[in-house]
């Protein structure tokens, strides 16, 4: 009887602990599953991660490259690279820049984002192409990515930059006009200000480097109708001349110093091109306006790929590495 009474009066500690030990694996599994719902450290460093974001009721896609030394606790600079019309983010990386942008971003510790435009194009403001402006809110799309990257990846809000080629270059200029409060500098390649947005003025001073080929058969260096391999008229809109585009930013940034021109670069005679770099420094809020004139160059990315026949787009200059030059230009500018 004594043993029975002792058993009846014993506190129920053993069954309770047994229950805890039995449920512990399930509890840990649930906690682990919940922790994987966020986007943070699941991204792979040193390669592109495909991401999506909902904007304006549409799921948009972009490709994000985090450098191998990425640490979200640091203030990391961010670069957008916008593909040309008919292209995609991965197409730009593989077939236009030929990997030079990724290599340059990796060595400089910069995040690189290559987004995809709807229908493989960007709404750079030309009504001839896009009609109703509200159909393609690409300005809002890029702004949403910027906000997300600042909030979730520790991006330095004072060092956000945009480059792009052709339609992507035209879009970078539109972003300079509409998002100068979020973007520090741009570097359009084979692109100028379109007549459709020539009346726009950025809210803040913004640095710009234009990289244009003098023999561009699609976006004429001296201004006029934007052409295409199979569109020989003005159905694609018009651009100001390269000189007029530079002058507009010189005036806006209140550049007091005269332009300085460097000696012409011509170290590879066989590529049929040479490069002249000129620019205005000492502009308002430390901004700068630079022109990289690719003499003999076409509608191409210097040191990139010859993505179409030279008869269609002109030749690729090997005199400079546009990716390295552009990213170094970006890193020399930060919002105060």
Secondary structure, DSSP 4 states (H G I P E B T S, - for coil): -HHHHHHHHS-SHHHHHHHHHHHHHHHHHHHHHHHTTSSSTTSPTTSEEEEEEEETTEEEEEEEE--TT--TTS-EEEEEEEPPTT--HHHIIIIISTTHHHHHHHHHT-EEEEE--GGG----S-HHHHSSGGG--HHHHHHHHHHHHHHHH-EEEEEEEEEEETHHHHHHHHHHHH-TTT--EEEEES---BGGGTT---SS--EEEEEEETT-SSB-TT-EEB-BTTB-SSTT-EE--HHHHHHHHHHHTT--SPPEEPPPB---GGGS-EEEEEEE-S-GGG--EEEEEEET--SS-TTS---S-HHHH-PPP-SS-HHHHHHHHHHT----
